Structure formats: C-alpha cells, structure tokens
Amino acid sequence: MALADFLASLDALAQQARDAFATANSADALEAARIEFLGAKSGHLRQVQKGLGSVEKSDKPAAGKRFNEIKGLMEQAFETAQERLAGRVRESASEPFDVTLPGQTVRVGHLHPITQTIREMKDIMGRLGFTAVEGPEIEDDWHNFEALNIPLSHPARDPLDNFYLATAEKGCQDEKPLLLRSQTSTVQIRVMEKTAPPVRIISLGRVYRPDTADATHYPMFHQIEGLLIDRGVTMADLKSVLRLFCQSYFGGDDQVHVRFRPSFFPFTEPSVEVDMNWQGGWMEMGGAGMVDPNVLRAVGYDPEEVTGFAFGLGVERICMRQHGITDIRALYQNDVRFLSQF
C-alpha cells in the first residue's frame, strides 16, 4: 500500500471518529462509538493498523508516526465528549426543583411485636415497683440448676431437655458443662447473691429448650421472670400482682380471665400453673409460686426472716393472646407481610 493512501485512510477515519464522538448525546451512545472506532479487537482503528504491514519498508516510520498521532487525536476527542456529557449531567442536577410537588412516601420500619410486648411489660411492671435486670444466656450448672433446688436426679437436667455446650466451667473439678439457660430464674439467683432483701425485680430475655416447634412451642422463646423477696410476702401478693399485670396489659378487657392450678416446681413451694383463656379454652402462660426455702438458703437469705414469690411467663404467648396470633412460629418466619400488621 502506498504511503499516501494509508495516510488518507487515517485522516478519513479520524474525521469520522470526531463526528461520531461529537454527536453522541448519551453515555451509552458515546460508549458504542468508542467501541466502533477504538475497540481493541474489532475497532476501525485496529483494522487500519493492520494495513501498516503492507506499507513500503522505507515508509513505515512515517506511517507509524502518523498512526500514533491519529490515535491520540481520536482518544482526545473521546475524552472531550465524555467531559461534555458529564457537564450536562451536572447542569441538570443543579437545576432547581419545584418544592410544591408531592413528595414520595418514605417507608418507615417499626419494632417487632415481641419487642413491643417486652417494652410494654417492662413499663407495666415498673409501675408496680419492679426493676428490670439482665443476665447471661450461657449459664453454669449452679445458677441454672443447683441454686434453684434442682437435684442431680431431676429430669429437668436431662440432655434431651437442655442445650448443653461442649465447654465446661473453668476451675470446676467435676467439669460440669455450660448450657444455654433454660429459664430466666438464673437471673434471680445472680441478683439475690449480690443484693440484700428486699428484692423486687423482673428479668426478660431469651431462653432455650429443645422443644419440637408447633403452634404454641418453640426451641427459643422469651420469658418475663418476676421476683419479690421481703418480710411477710404471701401467695395473695403473687395473685394480686399477676392479676394487676394482666388487667394492665390487656387494657381492662373483661373477657380476659386468669386461673391458677396447683403444680410443682423444685424452686417454689407451693407452686401453681398460670393459665389464661384463649380461643374458647385455656393456654398455659407460665409457672409461679412461693420461693422455696432451699433457694433462699442457697443465696444466703434466712427463710425464717424473709419470704417471697416468683413467676415466669412466656412473652410470646402473651403477645399471641394480645394480637390473636394462632401460631408462635409466625413470629419467627420474618414475613414482612405478617409483621407489618403490628
């Protein structure tokens, strides 16, 4: 190929590229033009470059020099077009907008129904004089069983009824394993170990039991645990507090009824089951009773001087009763359509 023909093809290509870049009116159009003329594999400039091989050997230095110049001019034209389009975007972004136009509704989240229930419980029990406290969810054998008067032979210690961990208590000669707490009563023990009577507390938090999930059971759930230790505390005080709590939480609904059934728990004597009417029947809400003297002795209290009551209620079941939820599993499926109702 003659040098003059090669140079003429370069000049013509440069003019076509400048026109294409100058007329591109969007980023997509400019990118398409770049690929057409400057593409590394099939661009027009790449095709012209292949013609260098057919130029006379003596003319190749001049042809190569001009090729590089044309390539630089085309790349500069592309950059100029980029700046032009970027400036147009900045100008459109700085244009004033009409403040009288209706705005877009912002989607605002809200608290989970269980969290709402816990906060309302804390508020009600606070008005009844109870202080909210917290404790660890990973517990040792002493706080979860021994201090609560649960002997080694008790079925509540069964590995099938607890989430034991492979880690053992540090410094424990028997190397008793730690576990995920099965009740928030462990917090009561921790508070009584460090606090002289009177004690008036509630603890709310997660507890873990390997229950099969069904409409009213779940392997992880929340409890509200109440404890009152003082002189002259009786079963009548326990019943009064629980009835006041239910009346306050359910807004004085005259259709809400609470009943107490005799039961047995190692850490309370006497003990009762607390039920609430629900869907034409009764649903167990939790257990309660007078604190067993052995529990008082375990934390250094004198059962001849003080007495007390304790109760533990399922937060999810109270939430279900309040909102008419028929299956506890719905609270943990993270279905926004369901949760947005509360």
C-alpha beads as a LAMMPS data file, in Angstrom:
LAMMPS data file: protein, C-alpha beads

342 atoms
341 bonds

1 atom types
1 bond types

-500.0 500.0 xlo xhi
-500.0 500.0 ylo yhi
-500.0 500.0 zlo zhi

Masses

1 110.0

Atoms # bond

1 1 1 0.000 0.000 0.000
2 1 1 1.278 3.443 -0.895
3 1 1 2.055 5.761 1.983
4 1 1 -0.317 8.437 0.638
5 1 1 -3.244 6.007 0.572
6 1 1 -2.521 4.843 4.134
7 1 1 -2.334 8.406 5.440
8 1 1 -5.559 9.337 3.621
9 1 1 -7.389 6.411 5.256
10 1 1 -6.099 7.541 8.671
11 1 1 -7.308 11.123 8.154
12 1 1 -10.720 9.965 6.971
13 1 1 -11.069 7.663 9.978
14 1 1 -10.079 10.429 12.372
15 1 1 -12.759 12.740 10.933
16 1 1 -15.439 10.038 11.208
17 1 1 -14.478 9.341 14.833
18 1 1 -14.560 13.042 15.791
19 1 1 -18.008 13.442 14.214
20 1 1 -19.340 10.337 15.998
21 1 1 -17.994 11.422 19.392
22 1 1 -19.247 14.990 18.959
23 1 1 -22.804 13.912 18.075
24 1 1 -23.174 11.286 20.832
25 1 1 -25.969 12.521 23.136
26 1 1 -25.758 9.908 25.887
27 1 1 -23.195 7.837 27.738
28 1 1 -24.438 4.673 26.035
29 1 1 -24.140 6.230 22.555
30 1 1 -20.645 7.502 23.330
31 1 1 -19.550 4.068 24.562
32 1 1 -20.895 2.469 21.370
33 1 1 -18.904 4.962 19.266
34 1 1 -15.752 4.258 21.289
35 1 1 -16.073 0.521 20.666
36 1 1 -16.718 1.136 16.952
37 1 1 -13.607 3.280 16.411
38 1 1 -11.228 2.497 19.297
39 1 1 -12.219 -1.081 20.166
40 1 1 -9.178 -3.242 20.911
41 1 1 -10.370 -6.200 18.813
42 1 1 -12.684 -5.040 16.048
43 1 1 -12.458 -1.237 16.100
44 1 1 -11.858 0.662 12.841
45 1 1 -8.514 1.974 14.097
46 1 1 -7.388 -1.571 14.803
47 1 1 -8.326 -2.578 11.250
48 1 1 -6.377 0.331 9.754
49 1 1 -3.383 -0.582 11.918
50 1 1 -3.218 -3.942 10.199
51 1 1 -2.544 -2.042 6.940
52 1 1 0.854 -0.957 8.273
53 1 1 2.235 -4.306 7.213
54 1 1 1.573 -3.570 3.539
55 1 1 3.324 -0.169 3.544
56 1 1 6.776 0.003 1.960
57 1 1 9.550 -0.651 4.472
58 1 1 11.119 2.758 3.869
59 1 1 7.732 4.477 4.542
60 1 1 6.858 2.553 7.708
61 1 1 8.461 5.048 10.154
62 1 1 6.374 7.907 8.738
63 1 1 3.247 5.757 8.599
64 1 1 3.720 4.591 12.221
65 1 1 4.282 8.128 13.459
66 1 1 1.102 9.369 11.769
67 1 1 -0.863 6.394 13.102
68 1 1 0.110 7.255 16.673
69 1 1 -0.840 10.904 16.109
70 1 1 -4.263 9.955 14.749
71 1 1 -4.836 7.538 17.631
72 1 1 -4.034 10.302 20.128
73 1 1 -6.407 12.737 18.399
74 1 1 -9.238 10.189 18.435
75 1 1 -8.709 9.413 22.127
76 1 1 -8.664 13.141 22.925
77 1 1 -11.909 13.616 21.003
78 1 1 -13.444 10.799 23.051
79 1 1 -12.349 12.371 26.363
80 1 1 -13.721 15.748 25.252
81 1 1 -17.095 14.122 24.546
82 1 1 -17.031 12.476 27.990
83 1 1 -16.458 15.829 29.687
84 1 1 -19.271 17.377 27.627
85 1 1 -21.774 14.748 28.731
86 1 1 -20.597 14.918 32.357
87 1 1 -21.109 18.681 32.354
88 1 1 -24.640 18.217 31.034
89 1 1 -25.402 15.826 33.909
90 1 1 -24.064 18.320 36.454
91 1 1 -26.164 21.099 34.974
92 1 1 -29.336 19.006 35.091
93 1 1 -28.604 18.006 38.681
94 1 1 -28.214 21.639 39.726
95 1 1 -31.484 22.717 38.176
96 1 1 -33.990 23.966 40.788
97 1 1 -36.899 21.681 41.597
98 1 1 -40.485 22.536 42.376
99 1 1 -40.925 22.288 46.160
100 1 1 -44.699 22.264 45.760
101 1 1 -44.685 18.869 44.049
102 1 1 -45.939 15.998 46.243
103 1 1 -43.122 14.010 47.860
104 1 1 -42.564 10.274 47.921
105 1 1 -43.757 8.398 50.983
106 1 1 -40.814 7.053 52.977
107 1 1 -41.269 3.514 54.223
108 1 1 -40.661 3.566 57.971
109 1 1 -39.893 0.398 59.894
110 1 1 -41.225 -0.458 63.323
111 1 1 -40.427 -2.720 66.238
112 1 1 -41.052 -6.455 66.137
113 1 1 -44.240 -7.447 68.036
114 1 1 -42.159 -9.367 70.602
115 1 1 -40.018 -6.291 71.251
116 1 1 -43.168 -4.193 71.592
117 1 1 -44.539 -6.705 74.102
118 1 1 -41.309 -6.730 76.143
119 1 1 -41.213 -2.934 76.345
120 1 1 -44.833 -2.725 77.447
121 1 1 -44.235 -5.424 80.062
122 1 1 -41.278 -3.506 81.475
123 1 1 -43.383 -0.364 81.649
124 1 1 -46.274 -2.070 83.479
125 1 1 -44.069 -3.915 85.959
126 1 1 -42.071 -0.744 86.517
127 1 1 -45.253 0.999 87.617
128 1 1 -45.828 -1.895 90.030
129 1 1 -42.425 -1.242 91.588
130 1 1 -40.287 -3.878 89.854
131 1 1 -36.819 -3.094 88.465
132 1 1 -35.726 -4.727 85.195
133 1 1 -32.409 -6.635 85.300
134 1 1 -30.499 -8.813 82.819
135 1 1 -28.220 -11.832 82.943
136 1 1 -26.093 -14.077 80.674
137 1 1 -27.722 -16.511 78.263
138 1 1 -24.894 -19.043 78.680
139 1 1 -25.143 -20.379 82.207
140 1 1 -23.362 -22.730 84.579
141 1 1 -24.807 -25.670 86.486
142 1 1 -25.017 -23.769 89.770
143 1 1 -27.206 -20.912 88.580
144 1 1 -29.361 -22.963 86.207
145 1 1 -29.951 -25.966 88.488
146 1 1 -28.287 -26.299 91.904
147 1 1 -29.178 -22.908 93.364
148 1 1 -32.748 -23.413 92.128
149 1 1 -33.084 -26.594 94.209
150 1 1 -32.990 -28.878 91.152
151 1 1 -31.171 -32.072 92.264
152 1 1 -28.851 -34.143 90.072
153 1 1 -31.537 -36.788 89.587
154 1 1 -34.197 -34.334 88.415
155 1 1 -35.416 -34.891 84.822
156 1 1 -35.053 -31.146 84.131
157 1 1 -31.293 -31.797 83.815
158 1 1 -31.766 -34.366 81.057
159 1 1 -29.579 -33.626 77.994
160 1 1 -32.676 -34.119 75.849
161 1 1 -34.325 -31.185 77.637
162 1 1 -31.398 -28.734 77.514
163 1 1 -28.873 -27.268 75.098
164 1 1 -25.600 -28.290 76.752
165 1 1 -22.364 -26.866 75.372
166 1 1 -19.082 -28.696 74.903
167 1 1 -17.315 -26.045 77.022
168 1 1 -17.071 -26.857 80.732
169 1 1 -16.990 -24.495 83.716
170 1 1 -13.467 -23.206 84.345
171 1 1 -11.961 -24.465 87.593
172 1 1 -14.781 -26.907 88.222
173 1 1 -13.465 -30.241 89.479
174 1 1 -16.477 -32.134 88.105
175 1 1 -16.085 -30.402 84.729
176 1 1 -19.783 -29.693 84.511
177 1 1 -20.728 -28.411 81.053
178 1 1 -22.164 -24.999 80.422
179 1 1 -25.559 -24.680 78.759
180 1 1 -27.919 -22.199 77.171
181 1 1 -30.144 -21.133 80.042
182 1 1 -33.464 -22.952 80.159
183 1 1 -35.162 -20.260 82.268
184 1 1 -34.622 -16.659 83.343
185 1 1 -34.765 -17.772 87.007
186 1 1 -30.976 -17.839 86.752
187 1 1 -31.027 -14.034 86.828
188 1 1 -32.909 -14.088 90.139
189 1 1 -30.159 -16.175 91.709
190 1 1 -27.453 -13.817 90.437
191 1 1 -29.291 -10.774 91.810
192 1 1 -30.011 -12.341 95.219
193 1 1 -26.365 -13.410 95.573
194 1 1 -25.339 -9.747 95.422
195 1 1 -28.382 -7.960 96.907
196 1 1 -29.750 -7.990 100.446
197 1 1 -33.553 -8.104 100.883
198 1 1 -35.895 -6.548 99.978
199 1 1 -35.659 -7.530 96.292
200 1 1 -38.264 -6.574 93.693
201 1 1 -37.081 -7.364 90.156
202 1 1 -38.127 -8.668 86.762
203 1 1 -35.885 -10.156 84.092
204 1 1 -36.820 -10.507 80.434
205 1 1 -34.812 -12.401 77.877
206 1 1 -34.329 -15.422 75.656
207 1 1 -34.385 -18.966 76.995
208 1 1 -33.659 -22.211 75.177
209 1 1 -35.304 -25.633 75.335
210 1 1 -35.159 -28.366 72.664
211 1 1 -38.923 -28.412 72.184
212 1 1 -40.456 -29.512 68.915
213 1 1 -41.836 -26.426 67.197
214 1 1 -45.620 -26.344 66.991
215 1 1 -48.386 -23.770 67.334
216 1 1 -47.509 -22.929 70.973
217 1 1 -43.896 -24.177 71.402
218 1 1 -40.547 -23.061 70.001
219 1 1 -36.965 -24.087 70.903
220 1 1 -36.036 -20.458 71.599
221 1 1 -38.509 -18.110 73.260
222 1 1 -38.684 -15.206 75.707
223 1 1 -39.662 -15.184 79.368
224 1 1 -40.560 -12.494 81.859
225 1 1 -39.465 -13.567 85.304
226 1 1 -40.614 -11.747 88.433
227 1 1 -39.237 -11.962 91.964
228 1 1 -40.303 -10.274 95.198
229 1 1 -38.447 -11.035 98.441
230 1 1 -39.391 -9.232 101.655
231 1 1 -40.909 -9.782 105.059
232 1 1 -44.438 -11.170 105.134
233 1 1 -44.855 -11.863 101.401
234 1 1 -47.708 -14.317 100.753
235 1 1 -49.442 -16.163 97.922
236 1 1 -52.102 -13.465 97.920
237 1 1 -49.451 -10.927 96.880
238 1 1 -48.454 -13.150 93.950
239 1 1 -52.038 -13.498 92.730
240 1 1 -52.637 -9.759 93.065
241 1 1 -49.517 -8.826 91.082
242 1 1 -50.293 -11.254 88.252
243 1 1 -53.913 -10.133 88.015
244 1 1 -52.894 -6.463 88.025
245 1 1 -50.337 -7.166 85.327
246 1 1 -52.867 -8.935 83.080
247 1 1 -55.510 -6.251 83.594
248 1 1 -52.983 -3.512 82.767
249 1 1 -51.513 -5.259 79.738
250 1 1 -54.806 -6.222 78.155
251 1 1 -56.364 -2.849 78.865
252 1 1 -59.004 -3.916 81.334
253 1 1 -60.544 -6.394 78.885
254 1 1 -63.328 -8.013 80.882
255 1 1 -63.017 -11.083 78.652
256 1 1 -59.515 -11.843 79.994
257 1 1 -59.530 -14.442 82.761
258 1 1 -56.603 -15.866 84.702
259 1 1 -56.649 -19.089 86.660
260 1 1 -54.134 -20.810 88.931
261 1 1 -53.693 -24.598 89.021
262 1 1 -51.701 -26.436 91.694
263 1 1 -48.410 -27.701 90.311
264 1 1 -44.833 -28.479 91.338
265 1 1 -41.533 -26.741 90.634
266 1 1 -38.323 -27.510 92.565
267 1 1 -37.678 -23.820 93.256
268 1 1 -41.145 -22.836 94.537
269 1 1 -43.403 -24.299 97.238
270 1 1 -46.338 -24.116 96.899
271 1 1 -46.344 -23.884 93.088
272 1 1 -49.041 -23.034 90.554
273 1 1 -49.517 -23.029 86.797
274 1 1 -50.863 -19.749 85.420
275 1 1 -53.413 -20.130 82.600
276 1 1 -55.297 -17.590 80.515
277 1 1 -58.446 -18.091 78.471
278 1 1 -57.760 -18.221 74.733
279 1 1 -59.773 -19.367 71.720
280 1 1 -62.509 -20.983 73.781
281 1 1 -60.079 -22.830 76.038
282 1 1 -57.111 -22.252 78.323
283 1 1 -53.463 -21.681 77.392
284 1 1 -50.645 -22.108 79.886
285 1 1 -48.791 -18.805 80.333
286 1 1 -46.140 -19.965 82.795
287 1 1 -45.430 -21.050 86.341
288 1 1 -45.312 -19.312 89.700
289 1 1 -45.204 -19.917 93.428
290 1 1 -43.588 -19.050 96.720
291 1 1 -39.789 -19.234 96.654
292 1 1 -38.635 -22.499 98.196
293 1 1 -36.671 -22.051 101.470
294 1 1 -33.781 -24.068 99.988
295 1 1 -33.407 -21.445 97.243
296 1 1 -33.316 -18.690 99.856
297 1 1 -30.630 -20.546 101.820
298 1 1 -28.561 -21.117 98.653
299 1 1 -28.153 -17.347 98.184
300 1 1 -27.569 -16.609 101.869
301 1 1 -31.073 -15.498 102.880
302 1 1 -32.746 -16.623 106.101
303 1 1 -36.138 -18.213 105.250
304 1 1 -37.223 -17.523 108.830
305 1 1 -36.811 -13.800 108.226
306 1 1 -37.982 -13.279 104.639
307 1 1 -40.318 -14.929 102.164
308 1 1 -41.042 -14.229 98.531
309 1 1 -42.768 -15.220 95.345
310 1 1 -41.513 -15.806 91.812
311 1 1 -43.248 -16.176 88.482
312 1 1 -42.192 -16.866 84.903
313 1 1 -44.448 -16.139 81.941
314 1 1 -43.950 -16.764 78.230
315 1 1 -43.663 -13.453 76.377
316 1 1 -44.667 -14.974 73.026
317 1 1 -47.856 -16.448 74.444
318 1 1 -48.898 -13.134 75.939
319 1 1 -48.133 -11.462 72.603
320 1 1 -50.210 -14.099 70.804
321 1 1 -53.118 -13.603 73.217
322 1 1 -52.998 -9.847 72.722
323 1 1 -52.883 -9.879 68.914
324 1 1 -54.902 -13.007 68.164
325 1 1 -51.915 -14.889 66.705
326 1 1 -52.649 -18.604 66.455
327 1 1 -49.162 -19.961 65.700
328 1 1 -45.988 -18.936 67.543
329 1 1 -43.886 -19.863 64.502
330 1 1 -45.312 -16.882 62.608
331 1 1 -43.330 -14.601 64.943
332 1 1 -40.026 -16.054 63.684
333 1 1 -40.627 -16.522 59.956
334 1 1 -39.627 -12.901 59.161
335 1 1 -42.567 -12.472 56.791
336 1 1 -42.818 -8.701 56.305
337 1 1 -46.450 -9.035 55.263
338 1 1 -47.243 -10.547 58.663
339 1 1 -45.004 -8.285 60.767
340 1 1 -46.277 -5.089 59.118
341 1 1 -49.633 -5.618 60.829
342 1 1 -48.241 -4.729 64.253

Bonds

1 1 1 2
2 1 2 3
3 1 3 4
4 1 4 5
5 1 5 6
6 1 6 7
7 1 7 8
8 1 8 9
9 1 9 10
10 1 10 11
11 1 11 12
12 1 12 13
13 1 13 14
14 1 14 15
15 1 15 16
16 1 16 17
17 1 17 18
18 1 18 19
19 1 19 20
20 1 20 21
21 1 21 22
22 1 22 23
23 1 23 24
24 1 24 25
25 1 25 26
26 1 26 27
27 1 27 28
28 1 28 29
29 1 29 30
30 1 30 31
31 1 31 32
32 1 32 33
33 1 33 34
34 1 34 35
35 1 35 36
36 1 36 37
37 1 37 38
38 1 38 39
39 1 39 40
40 1 40 41
41 1 41 42
42 1 42 43
43 1 43 44
44 1 44 45
45 1 45 46
46 1 46 47
47 1 47 48
48 1 48 49
49 1 49 50
50 1 50 51
51 1 51 52
52 1 52 53
53 1 53 54
54 1 54 55
55 1 55 56
56 1 56 57
57 1 57 58
58 1 58 59
59 1 59 60
60 1 60 61
61 1 61 62
62 1 62 63
63 1 63 64
64 1 64 65
65 1 65 66
66 1 66 67
67 1 67 68
68 1 68 69
69 1 69 70
70 1 70 71
71 1 71 72
72 1 72 73
73 1 73 74
74 1 74 75
75 1 75 76
76 1 76 77
77 1 77 78
78 1 78 79
79 1 79 80
80 1 80 81
81 1 81 82
82 1 82 83
83 1 83 84
84 1 84 85
85 1 85 86
86 1 86 87
87 1 87 88
88 1 88 89
89 1 89 90
90 1 90 91
91 1 91 92
92 1 92 93
93 1 93 94
94 1 94 95
95 1 95 96
96 1 96 97
97 1 97 98
98 1 98 99
99 1 99 100
100 1 100 101
101 1 101 102
102 1 102 103
103 1 103 104
104 1 104 105
105 1 105 106
106 1 106 107
107 1 107 108
108 1 108 109
109 1 109 110
110 1 110 111
111 1 111 112
112 1 112 113
113 1 113 114
114 1 114 115
115 1 115 116
116 1 116 117
117 1 117 118
118 1 118 119
119 1 119 120
120 1 120 121
121 1 121 122
122 1 122 123
123 1 123 124
124 1 124 125
125 1 125 126
126 1 126 127
127 1 127 128
128 1 128 129
129 1 129 130
130 1 130 131
131 1 131 132
132 1 132 133
133 1 133 134
134 1 134 135
135 1 135 136
136 1 136 137
137 1 137 138
138 1 138 139
139 1 139 140
140 1 140 141
141 1 141 142
142 1 142 143
143 1 143 144
144 1 144 145
145 1 145 146
146 1 146 147
147 1 147 148
148 1 148 149
149 1 149 150
150 1 150 151
151 1 151 152
152 1 152 153
153 1 153 154
154 1 154 155
155 1 155 156
156 1 156 157
157 1 157 158
158 1 158 159
159 1 159 160
160 1 160 161
161 1 161 162
162 1 162 163
163 1 163 164
164 1 164 165
165 1 165 166
166 1 166 167
167 1 167 168
168 1 168 169
169 1 169 170
170 1 170 171
171 1 171 172
172 1 172 173
173 1 173 174
174 1 174 175
175 1 175 176
176 1 176 177
177 1 177 178
178 1 178 179
179 1 179 180
180 1 180 181
181 1 181 182
182 1 182 183
183 1 183 184
184 1 184 185
185 1 185 186
186 1 186 187
187 1 187 188
188 1 188 189
189 1 189 190
190 1 190 191
191 1 191 192
192 1 192 193
193 1 193 194
194 1 194 195
195 1 195 196
196 1 196 197
197 1 197 198
198 1 198 199
199 1 199 200
200 1 200 201
201 1 201 202
202 1 202 203
203 1 203 204
204 1 204 205
205 1 205 206
206 1 206 207
207 1 207 208
208 1 208 209
209 1 209 210
210 1 210 211
211 1 211 212
212 1 212 213
213 1 213 214
214 1 214 215
215 1 215 216
216 1 216 217
217 1 217 218
218 1 218 219
219 1 219 220
220 1 220 221
221 1 221 222
222 1 222 223
223 1 223 224
224 1 224 225
225 1 225 226
226 1 226 227
227 1 227 228
228 1 228 229
229 1 229 230
230 1 230 231
231 1 231 232
232 1 232 233
233 1 233 234
234 1 234 235
235 1 235 236
236 1 236 237
237 1 237 238
238 1 238 239
239 1 239 240
240 1 240 241
241 1 241 242
242 1 242 243
243 1 243 244
244 1 244 245
245 1 245 246
246 1 246 247
247 1 247 248
248 1 248 249
249 1 249 250
250 1 250 251
251 1 251 252
252 1 252 253
253 1 253 254
254 1 254 255
255 1 255 256
256 1 256 257
257 1 257 258
258 1 258 259
259 1 259 260
260 1 260 261
261 1 261 262
262 1 262 263
263 1 263 264
264 1 264 265
265 1 265 266
266 1 266 267
267 1 267 268
268 1 268 269
269 1 269 270
270 1 270 271
271 1 271 272
272 1 272 273
273 1 273 274
274 1 274 275
275 1 275 276
276 1 276 277
277 1 277 278
278 1 278 279
279 1 279 280
280 1 280 281
281 1 281 282
282 1 282 283
283 1 283 284
284 1 284 285
285 1 285 286
286 1 286 287
287 1 287 288
288 1 288 289
289 1 289 290
290 1 290 291
291 1 291 292
292 1 292 293
293 1 293 294
294 1 294 295
295 1 295 296
296 1 296 297
297 1 297 298
298 1 298 299
299 1 299 300
300 1 300 301
301 1 301 302
302 1 302 303
303 1 303 304
304 1 304 305
305 1 305 306
306 1 306 307
307 1 307 308
308 1 308 309
309 1 309 310
310 1 310 311
311 1 311 312
312 1 312 313
313 1 313 314
314 1 314 315
315 1 315 316
316 1 316 317
317 1 317 318
318 1 318 319
319 1 319 320
320 1 320 321
321 1 321 322
322 1 322 323
323 1 323 324
324 1 324 325
325 1 325 326
326 1 326 327
327 1 327 328
328 1 328 329
329 1 329 330
330 1 330 331
331 1 331 332
332 1 332 333
333 1 333 334
334 1 334 335
335 1 335 336
336 1 336 337
337 1 337 338
338 1 338 339
339 1 339 340
340 1 340 341
341 1 341 342
